[in-house]
């Protein structure tokens, strides 16, 4: 499980989100699912991230509020996937 995640993280900078938005969305969704699966199976603990607890909660709350009150909620959801992937890579 570790090697596919590392390969996906390594390949990420090579995918242009402007040139291939569909591939970028599929890639981000796949990476988010694999990182979520990894966090659940490994029971990732946030003990080492205790000082970041409040800033991370505020960041996630701002993403949710921004998505809910956006004029284009579907576009906001697509962008939120990329932010969620980044947060899970931080935990990884």
Secondary structure, 3 states (H helix, E strand, C coil): CHHHHHHHHHHHHHCCCCCCHHHHHHHHHHHHHHHHHHHHHCCCCCHHHHHHHHHHHHHHHHHHHHHHCCCCHHHHHHHHHHHHHHHHHHHC
